[in-house]
Amino acid sequence: KKKLDGFVADRVKEAVERKLKQLGSSARACGIVRYVLLTQYDNLWQQQIANMEQLKDTVGYQAMGAEVEPIDLYRSKGLDIFNAMLDAVRRNAVFSLFQYNPKSTPPASS
């Protein structure tokens, strides 16, 4: 297992180094990473709000069946939904970054 973990970690490190080299300067890479993360947070936060609204509408019924206080159920399920959103941001951002292929800019003609 340790050999496999080391092998996977080495492959991931190589892939990240190749992608950073492909993105160009560190300032450009940081800008691209920032854009991808903000896009993911924006999209998934909108979904988070919709999910919490849906939870608010259904938590009363769920609490009756489970004999739990609705606020406690809302709090625990809300935390689960939020953590799932954070996991999705991480997963989607990594996927998007590795799918991104920068277009090379043609040299300026004078």
C-alpha positions in Angstrom: 0.0 0.0 0.0 2.8 2.4 0.8 4.4 1.7 -2.6 1.1 2.4 -4.3 0.6 5.6 -2.4 4.1 6.8 -3.2 3.6 5.8 -6.9 0.3 7.7 -7.1 1.7 10.8 -5.3 4.6 10.8 -7.8 2.3 10.6 -10.8 0.1 13.4 -9.4 3.1 15.6 -8.7 4.4 15.1 -12.3 0.9 15.8 -13.8 0.7 19.1 -11.7 4.2 20.2 -12.8 3.3 19.5 -16.5 0.1 21.5 -16.2 1.8 24.4 -14.5 4.4 24.4 -17.2 1.6 24.4 -19.8 -0.2 27.3 -18.2 2.9 29.5 -18.4 4.0 32.2 -15.9 3.0 31.8 -12.3 0.9 35.0 -12.5 -1.0 33.6 -15.4 -1.4 30.2 -13.7 -2.7 31.9 -10.5 -5.2 33.9 -12.5 -6.5 30.8 -14.2 -6.7 28.9 -10.9 -8.5 31.8 -9.3 -11.0 32.0 -12.2 -11.7 28.3 -12.1 -12.3 28.3 -8.4 -14.5 31.4 -8.4 -16.6 29.9 -11.2 -17.0 26.6 -9.3 -17.9 28.4 -6.1 -20.4 30.6 -7.8 -22.2 27.8 -9.6 -22.2 25.4 -6.7 -23.2 28.1 -4.2 -26.3 28.9 -6.2 -27.1 25.1 -6.1 -26.4 25.2 -2.3 -29.0 27.9 -1.8 -31.6 25.9 -3.7 -30.7 22.7 -1.8 -31.1 24.5 1.6 -34.5 25.9 0.5 -35.6 22.4 -0.5 -34.3 21.1 2.9 -36.2 23.8 4.7 -39.4 22.7 3.0 -39.0 19.0 3.8 -37.2 18.9 7.2 -40.5 19.2 9.2 -41.8 16.0 7.6 -38.6 14.2 8.1 -38.3 15.3 11.7 -41.8 13.9 12.5 -40.9 10.5 11.3 -37.6 10.4 13.1 -38.8 12.1 16.3 -36.0 14.6 16.1 -36.2 18.4 16.6 -36.5 20.0 13.1 -33.8 22.5 13.8 -31.3 19.8 14.8 -32.2 17.8 11.6 -31.9 21.0 9.5 -28.5 21.8 11.1 -27.0 18.3 10.6 -28.3 17.8 7.1 -27.4 21.4 6.1 -23.8 20.7 7.2 -23.8 17.5 5.2 -25.0 19.4 2.1 -22.4 22.1 2.7 -19.5 19.6 3.0 -20.7 17.9 -0.2 -20.6 21.3 -1.9 -17.0 21.9 -0.8 -16.0 18.4 -2.0 -17.7 19.2 -5.4 -15.8 22.5 -5.6 -12.5 20.7 -5.1 -13.3 17.9 -7.5 -14.7 20.1 -10.2 -11.9 22.7 -9.9 -9.2 20.0 -10.3 -11.1 18.4 -13.2 -11.6 21.8 -14.9 -7.9 22.8 -14.5 -6.7 19.6 -16.0 -9.2 19.9 -18.9 -8.2 23.5 -19.6 -5.9 23.9 -22.6 -4.6 27.5 -23.0 -4.5 28.8 -26.5 -1.1 30.1 -27.5 -1.2 33.7 -28.3 0.3 34.6 -31.7 3.4 36.9 -31.7 2.5 40.5 -32.2 3.2 41.8 -35.7 4.8 45.2 -36.0 
